[in-house]
């Protein structure tokens, strides 16, 4: 597989330094991507560079993940309007371990292959490096004029941000440049990849390598992912879409991809899956014939959800999704974990009832019309039951039904429904 050609058709190359493609065709090459360990989980914004490493490994080359334990203590000024909080070493180490577990779903870290992935932390080689040694060994090789020419610096100094630019952040590109030099020397790493906003920092590294060693290193960046409607990729009303199921449930994760527009899905299926060009072209064409079936979104959502969360969680997410569209059953509902149940019915009216009342049993008319006020009155409850429009936990019921503890889902919830689209969640307290 030609790595550069693969990335080109997938729309994953923004800039590439001359000579990079020739280097990759010449020999097995090591390349790295930096990941900021400011959280103990990746979010889907990280996945573009992770997928670059995945394709790199599939092409026979060696991927290196650099966790920025040192640079994470500083904060990259690129695309940021303000300085970030600094983290302590214990937190950074915890975040690194968590991130590696997630990366194992994408990269081979453990085989005996010569191109198995490797994770490094720049804190390990920066923590003993004195300030005086650094400015003598590194600082003197890169001029202030060169550093000032970078877009990330110019934007912060142009008045776009009232915060200005601290010396700490100004030196960021030198620290990142030294990372590249260190990996070039210690790991024979000749390529750094990242988002297009990283081009300035990466090329500082290639320049430092040239000036310090006379050697040649290369840069490759991917476009920053955008949404067709102008919104920020990976952001929802609740914030980032995380890979950790504690932060973003597999159901929410699946729903994010399922709800992408056709235009965005055509782009994302190339970036976030390993499907071949022919497979993707066939799926897009089939989707255009019957867009209402949402084949494109379903294929994308299935592929990435299984990769991140596994097939069982994917199946649970699909079953949970079907509940809202009338396909779910009582058994499906009973199998849902509490967090998924609450995700599915997020925003529906919620009522409370005591477990003591349920222990004695409540007639459905009282349950709907007075005890919960799901319906306005007992009379309305009787009419709805006569129409056959009331379900409890996806089962149609009549006016003789008694609600008791047997109806509880996860030991504390009851799902009431009127018609196809009106859902109500009752919590037993």
C-alpha positions in Angstrom: 0.0 0.0 0.0 1.3 3.4 -0.9 0.6 5.4 2.3 0.5 8.9 0.6 -1.7 7.7 -2.2 -4.0 6.1 0.4 -4.3 9.3 2.4 -4.9 11.4 -0.7 -8.0 9.6 -1.9 -9.3 9.6 1.6 -8.9 13.4 1.8 -6.5 13.2 4.6 -3.5 15.3 3.3 -3.3 19.0 3.8 0.4 19.6 3.4 3.3 17.3 2.7 7.0 18.2 2.7 8.9 17.5 -0.6 10.7 14.2 -0.3 8.4 12.6 2.2 6.7 10.2 -0.2 10.1 9.2 -1.7 11.4 8.5 1.9 8.4 6.2 2.6 8.8 4.3 -0.7 12.5 3.8 0.0 12.4 2.0 3.4 10.4 1.2 6.5 10.1 4.5 8.3 9.1 5.6 11.8 6.7 8.5 12.1 5.1 10.0 15.2 2.0 11.9 16.2 1.8 13.9 19.4 -1.2 13.6 21.7 -1.9 16.1 24.4 -2.6 14.1 27.7 -4.8 16.8 29.3 -7.6 14.2 29.8 -7.7 10.5 30.5 -9.6 9.8 27.3 -9.2 10.5 23.7 -12.2 12.2 21.9 -13.1 11.8 18.3 -11.1 14.9 17.3 -8.0 12.8 18.0 -9.1 10.1 15.7 -7.9 11.7 12.5 -4.3 11.6 13.5 -4.8 8.1 15.1 -6.2 6.9 11.7 -3.2 8.3 10.0 -1.0 6.2 12.2 -3.3 3.2 11.5 -2.9 3.5 7.8 0.8 4.1 8.3 1.2 0.8 10.2 -1.0 -1.0 7.6 1.4 0.3 4.9 4.3 -1.4 6.8 5.8 1.5 8.6 6.3 2.1 12.3 3.9 4.4 14.2 5.0 6.2 17.3 2.6 7.9 19.7 4.1 10.7 21.6 2.2 11.6 24.7 3.1 15.2 25.5 3.7 14.9 29.3 6.1 17.9 29.0 4.4 19.9 26.3 1.1 19.2 28.1 2.5 21.1 31.0 3.0 24.1 28.7 0.1 24.3 26.3 0.3 24.7 22.5 -0.8 28.2 21.4 -2.0 26.9 18.0 -5.7 27.4 17.6 -6.0 28.5 21.2 -7.0 32.0 22.4 -5.8 31.5 26.0 -3.3 29.6 28.0 -4.4 26.3 29.4 -4.1 24.9 32.9 -0.9 23.0 33.8 -1.2 19.4 35.0 0.9 17.5 37.6 3.0 14.5 36.8 0.7 11.9 38.5 -2.3 13.1 36.5 -0.3 13.0 33.3 0.9 9.5 33.9 -2.7 8.3 34.6 -3.9 10.0 31.4 -1.1 8.4 29.4 -2.0 4.8 30.6 -5.7 5.4 29.8 -5.0 6.7 26.4 -2.7 3.8 25.5 -5.5 1.3 26.3 -7.8 3.1 23.9 -5.1 3.2 21.2 -4.8 -0.5 21.4 -8.2 -0.7 19.5 -6.4 0.9 16.5 -2.7 0.1 16.7 -0.7 -3.0 17.2 1.6 -2.4 20.2 2.2 -6.0 21.3 3.2 -8.2 18.3 6.7 -9.1 17.3 6.4 -7.2 14.1 9.3 -4.8 13.3 6.7 -2.0 12.8 4.8 -2.5 16.0 3.5 0.7 17.5 5.4 2.4 20.3 4.3 5.0 22.9 6.7 7.5 24.4 6.3 10.4 26.8 8.4 13.6 26.2 8.4 14.2 29.9 10.9 11.4 30.2 13.6 13.2 28.3 12.6 16.8 29.3 12.3 16.5 33.1 16.1 16.5 33.7 16.9 19.0 31.0 17.9 22.3 32.6 16.8 25.6 31.2 20.4 26.7 30.6 21.2 23.5 28.7 18.1 23.8 26.6 18.6 27.4 25.5 22.3 26.6 24.8 21.7 23.3 22.9 18.4 24.1 21.2 17.5 27.8 21.5 20.6 29.1 19.7 19.8 27.1 16.5 16.4 28.7 15.9 16.1 32.4 15.5 13.4 34.6 17.0 12.6 35.8 13.5 11.9 32.2 12.4 9.7 31.6 15.4 7.8 34.8 14.9 6.9 33.8 11.4 4.7 30.9 12.5 1.0 31.5 12.1 0.2 30.2 15.7 2.5 33.0 17.1 1.4 35.7 14.7 -2.3 35.3 15.4 -1.7 35.5 19.2 0.4 38.7 18.8 -1.9 40.3 16.2 -4.4 41.5 18.7 -6.9 38.7 18.1 -6.5 37.7 21.7 -6.4 40.1 24.6 -4.4 37.5 26.6 -1.3 38.0 24.5 1.3 35.2 24.4 3.4 34.1 27.4 7.0 33.2 27.0 6.1 29.7 28.1 3.8 29.3 25.1 6.3 31.1 22.8 8.9 28.4 23.5 6.4 25.6 22.8 7.6 25.1 19.2 11.2 24.8 20.4 10.1 22.0 22.9 8.1 20.2 20.2 11.0 20.7 17.7 13.3 19.1 20.2 11.0 16.1 20.6 11.4 15.5 16.8 15.2 15.8 17.2 15.2 13.4 20.1 13.1 10.8 18.3 15.2 11.3 15.1 18.3 10.5 17.1 16.9 7.7 19.4 14.3 6.0 17.2 15.5 7.0 13.7 12.1 8.8 13.3 12.0 10.8 10.1 8.4 11.9 9.8 6.1 13.8 12.1 2.3 14.0 11.3 -0.5 16.0 12.8 -3.3 18.5 12.1 -2.8 21.4 9.7 -2.5 23.7 12.6 0.7 21.9 13.6 2.6 22.6 10.4 4.6 25.4 12.0 5.6 23.4 15.0 6.5 20.3 12.9 8.6 22.2 10.4 10.5 23.8 13.3 11.5 20.3 14.2 12.6 19.5 10.7 14.7 22.7 10.7 16.2 21.9 14.1 17.2 18.4 12.8 18.8 19.9 9.7 20.7 22.5 11.7 21.8 20.2 14.5 22.6 17.0 12.6 22.6 17.9 8.9 20.0 15.1 8.5 16.7 15.3 6.7 13.3 14.8 8.2 9.8 15.4 6.9 6.3 16.8 7.8 2.8 15.7 6.8 -0.4 17.2 8.0 -4.1 16.4 7.6 -6.9 19.0 7.2 -8.8 20.1 10.3 -12.1 18.3 10.1 -15.2 20.5 9.7 -18.9 19.9 9.4 -20.9 20.9 6.4 -23.1 23.3 8.4 -20.1 25.1 9.8 -20.3 23.5 13.3 -17.3 22.1 15.1 -16.7 18.5 14.4 -17.1 16.2 17.4 -18.9 18.8 19.5 -22.5 18.4 20.7 -24.6 20.4 23.2 -23.1 18.2 25.9 -19.5 18.8 24.8 -16.9 16.4 23.3 -17.7 12.9 22.0 -15.3 10.8 24.1 -14.0 7.3 23.5 -14.3 6.5 27.2 -17.8 5.0 27.8 -17.9 6.7 31.2 -17.9 10.1 29.5 -19.8 9.3 26.3 -21.9 6.1 26.4 -21.6 3.7 23.4 -25.2 4.6 22.6 -24.5 8.3 22.4 -21.3 7.5 20.5 -23.2 5.5 17.9 -26.0 8.1 17.7 -23.4 10.8 16.9 -22.3 9.0 13.7 -25.8 7.9 12.9 -27.0 11.5 12.9 -24.3 12.9 10.6 -25.5 14.6 7.4 -25.1 12.8 4.0 -22.3 15.3 3.0 -20.4 14.8 6.2 -20.8 11.0 6.2 -19.3 10.8 2.7 -16.2 12.5 4.1 -16.1 10.7 7.4 -16.4 7.2 6.0 -13.2 7.7 4.1 -11.4 9.1 7.2 -12.6 7.0 10.0 -13.0 3.5 8.5 -10.6 1.1 6.8 -13.1 0.2 4.1 -11.5 0.1 0.6 -12.1 2.8 -2.0 -14.3 0.5 -4.0 -16.4 -0.5 -1.0 -16.9 3.1 0.0 -17.8 4.2 -3.6 -20.4 1.3 -3.7 -21.9 2.3 -0.4 -22.2 6.0 -1.4 -23.8 5.0 -4.7 -26.3 2.6 -3.0 -27.1 5.3 -0.4 -27.9 7.8 -3.1 -30.4 5.4 -4.6 -32.3 5.0 -1.3 -31.1 7.8 1.0 -34.0 7.2 3.5 -32.4 3.9 4.5 -29.3 5.9 5.7 -26.9 3.1 4.6 -24.0 5.5 4.6 -24.5 6.6 8.2 -25.3 3.1 9.5 -22.1 1.7 7.9 -20.0 4.4 9.3 -21.6 4.2 12.8 -21.2 0.4 12.9 -17.6 0.4 11.8 -16.3 3.0 14.3 -18.5 1.9 17.2 -17.4 -1.7 17.0 -13.7 -0.6 16.7 -14.0 1.6 19.8 -16.5 -0.2 22.0 -16.8 -3.8 20.6 -19.7 -5.7 18.9 -21.7 -6.3 22.1 -21.9 -2.6 22.9 -22.7 -1.8 19.2 -25.6 -4.3 19.3 -26.9 -2.8 22.5 -26.7 0.7 20.9 -28.7 -0.5 17.8 -31.4 -2.1 19.9 -31.7 1.0 22.0 -32.0 3.1 18.9 -34.8 1.0 17.6 -36.9 1.5 20.8 -37.7 5.1 19.8 -38.9 3.9 16.4 -41.3 1.3 17.6 -39.2 -1.7 16.9 -38.0 -2.4 20.4 -39.5 -5.0 22.6 -40.0 -5.4 26.4 -37.1 -7.8 26.4 -34.9 -5.3 24.6 -35.9 -2.7 27.2 -35.1 -4.9 30.1 -31.6 -5.6 28.8 -30.6 -1.9 28.6 -28.1 -0.7 31.2 -29.4 2.2 33.3 -27.1 4.7 31.6 -28.2 3.7 28.1 -31.9 3.7 29.2 -31.5 7.3 30.4 -29.6 8.3 27.3 -32.3 6.9 25.0 -35.0 8.8 26.9 -33.0 11.9 27.7 -35.4 14.9 27.6 -38.7 13.0 28.0 -41.0 14.0 30.8 -40.0 12.2 34.1 -42.2 11.5 37.1 -41.5 10.0 40.5 -43.4 7.5 42.6 -42.5 5.7 45.8 -41.5 2.0 45.9 -43.9 1.6 48.8 -46.9 2.5 46.6 -45.7 0.1 43.9 -45.4 -2.6 46.5 -49.1 -2.4 47.1 -49.9 -2.2 43.4 -51.5 0.8 41.6 -54.4 0.6 39.1 -53.3 1.9 35.7 -55.9 4.7 35.7 -54.7 6.0 39.1 -51.1 5.6 37.9 -51.6 7.7 34.8 -54.2 10.2 36.0 -53.3 11.0 39.6 -50.2 9.3 41.0 -47.9 10.5 38.2 -50.0 13.1 36.3 -48.7 11.6 33.0 -52.2 12.3 31.8 -54.3 15.2 32.9 -57.1 13.2 34.6 -58.5 9.8 35.3 -61.1 10.5 32.5 -58.3 11.1 30.0 -56.6 7.9 31.2 -59.8 5.9 30.6 -60.2 7.3 27.1 -56.5 6.6 26.2 -56.8 3.0 27.5 -60.1 2.5 25.6 -58.3 3.7 22.4 -55.6 1.1 23.1 -52.9 3.8 22.9 -51.2 3.1 26.3 -48.1 0.9 26.7 -46.1 0.1 29.8 -42.5 -1.1 29.0 -43.5 -1.5 25.3 -46.5 -3.8 26.2 -50.0 -2.6 25.2 -52.3 -2.7 28.3 -55.9 -2.3 29.2 -57.8 -0.6 32.1 -57.4 -3.7 34.3 -53.6 -3.5 34.4 -52.0 -3.1 37.8 -48.5 -1.4 38.0 -46.3 -3.0 40.7 -42.6 -3.7 41.3 -42.5 -6.3 38.6 -42.7 -3.5 36.1 -39.4 -1.9 37.2 -36.6 -1.7 34.7 -33.1 -1.7 36.4 -35.0 -1.9 39.6 -36.2 1.7 39.5 -37.8 2.8 36.1 -41.1 2.3 34.3 -41.5 3.4 30.7 -45.0 4.6 29.8 -46.0 5.4 26.3 -49.0 7.0 24.6 -49.2 6.4 20.9 -46.0 6.1 18.9 -44.1 9.1 19.9 -45.1 10.2 23.5 -42.8 8.7 26.1 -42.8 9.2 29.9 -40.3 7.8 32.3 -41.3 7.1 35.9 -38.7 6.7 38.6 -39.4 4.7 41.7 -37.7 6.4 44.7 
